[in-house]
């Protein structure tokens, strides 16, 4: 799925009365998924251990679902740190990510079919009754068409599919009379006005009550949407048509898919990330398999499986050939330009591409699926979770992790295809990491920063819709599931649609008037997926042999897959000039600059690449002085390290990135502002002092609590209600004097974060914390203790968001919170944006050392891992008063001189079109 998560995959069995091509595809797919070839690469897991892990998944789901129902329902989502529901308009806006919320009990609807998969049929029946009784789909709220389709419409259809299955079995749901289907039909008609465009591509947002364009609708002025947003509709809309007989839904979804296919770049057969819904022009011309495009490819293949329309398979095969030709650089999947597909568009990958190995399993292309999955697993083993984005040398680019399920999904399908117990061990690791790092008393909290272990007050609905479903199915045997999962196909949100829909209400014309299929040669396409006997011919070690060379790819090697252009220079020609190597004093380099774009298309590509690298390098240098955030971890009872608060560092005192963490109980100083000699030195002696921001310099506060015997200090913002949700963190600066006399560590917390510690003191009196550069692992013995049962205990535990650090706050402590320098802007990230697949602006900056240019296309690889093991990831500049603006000036001048050349490159692209 494009922004939210992505349950891509299907377990298929041949449906009755299906077309020949559908029979061929699903039969082979069934063979591939149902046949298990146990390799010797890992010791087989006993049935007892599989059952134990499956039961552990059930307990984890109960913990998440139960806390949602207790603390959040009927709100859309649970805020697991503050133990309350997230209601649109009552919490600070998070930007596009909130477009998934429509005041329609999102998490409950998204979890319906998960309850049945996990054999919780009584809870399912109760949940359906609650949906019918409480959910209103006529709210005056603007929602994402994409998210509402895959989560709400898909959830209602998945719930309906399993409700009628249970009713036929005769024990549960005997009262059910298609009520969920009627709600789905109502919602479908509410989404149809979004398709009122000349292209047939839907508007990205719609008002559930007022539709599009009306003044009260507050939407309808958008011009762009992402490819996945427009291309991830066909399964839900076609299923709605097949269930109800109303063909209009499938017709609209097909028209949108037809238009996207027609607008593909014909020479590369790739599509861009963002398209104008009125003109069909590509707005963002980079192409990949991650955010913004992912589920478009997924739905082409699955539409063929569900609907039996050969045209969808033709399109998928055409795109897949282009993906493997240009984007796949094993084990990496790197975005390229649709017009210049040999030119990489970025040097990092986003987490949403983790679904692709699972899709490759459905395609039957197992080898690259194993390679990419293993690479992703190595990243997870390094960071505990898959960061939202990471570079080609596997450093963190965007540090968030909203508990995405794509990797678990691919793990499940690789296990079904290979039977290799190795993938059961992978699933076990995922379970352990979720319980160890994400579990909190009121559910599971998203990771704000995988490096520090800090939390975000967020538990998205897709976590319950997908993660637990795939993990449970991974360890379940056939008899553990009350229905045959192979009778259904998974949507991108892991909702279940029955395969018998392929032969029901087939009134939609499948003739495509916009595509030129006559130009395609059927002999180029595989019409069926190979079964496992072909994939693993007499070789039980096949999967292991593919994984083995990748075991150390994250830690030691420079991925050879990214060295693409070196092939163009094996004849002896010199490799292109790279931005990181450029020296303005080198006459040869200056001469190369003059030639770029003037001699040939190859020179033009070199010039464009050089400019992109130069811009990235310039942006990186502006952030070099930033220090990564620090962590305040509450380790005393009943928190036991589960709550991690993100803190800003100081430019003075003990550097926690270079020294051992500081551990101690906290105590409030008197006076609380810490601006004079403390009157309660006995209270702070040997403890970590809490002091309030304001009225004097940070350094003066530090000296006063140090003189009183404190072993550390936490400054809490005096601006009530301030939070890292809405304000950038900053470094506490000195007072303009020598601060070498300050030896204790000092950290800064905003008001919301600080109140968590203050509330804990009021509730528990003795509160012990750990000040460190990142959260430390919890004690395994403590992990086995019971969770706090008190609601007050739960409500006191809230971990805070990790935000990027600007350079400094200036010298005076009493300056307003608006004075800290703003963080430099970053390109959009893949997390939550539905159109440009970007993050909210406050979440966009990663630490500087983790966004540096990677090993590069010229093949020269520097082994940075040993350096990273011996040194902190980011070093504090010893001269904080030196401005990077001065250092970056020559580069700025170069960029200014190149403005005309950039325009020339853009004109060349338009000419090629």
Beta strands, then each sheet from edge to edge (+ up, - down):
strand 1: 9-12
strand 2: 77-79
strand 3: 84-86
strand 4: 142-144
strand 5: 205-207
strand 6: 224-226
strand 7: 274-276
strand 8: 282-284
strand 9: 286-287
strand 10: 328-329
strand 11: 332-333
strand 12: 336-337
strand 13: 348-350
strand 14: 389-391
strand 15: 396-398
strand 16: 439-440
strand 17: 443-444
strand 18: 446-449
strand 19: 454-456
strand 20: 487-490
strand 21: 496-498
strand 22: 630-634
strand 23: 643-647
strand 24: 662-668
strand 25: 688-692
strand 26: 712-716
strand 27: 745-749
strand 28: 768-772
sheet 1: 1+ 20- 21+
sheet 2: 2+ 3-
sheet 3: 4+ 5-
sheet 4: 6+ 7- 8+
sheet 5: 9+ 12-
sheet 6: 10+ 11-
sheet 7: 13+ 14- 15+
sheet 8: 16+ 17-
sheet 9: 18+ 19-
sheet 10: 23+ 22- 28+ 24- 25- 26- 27-
end
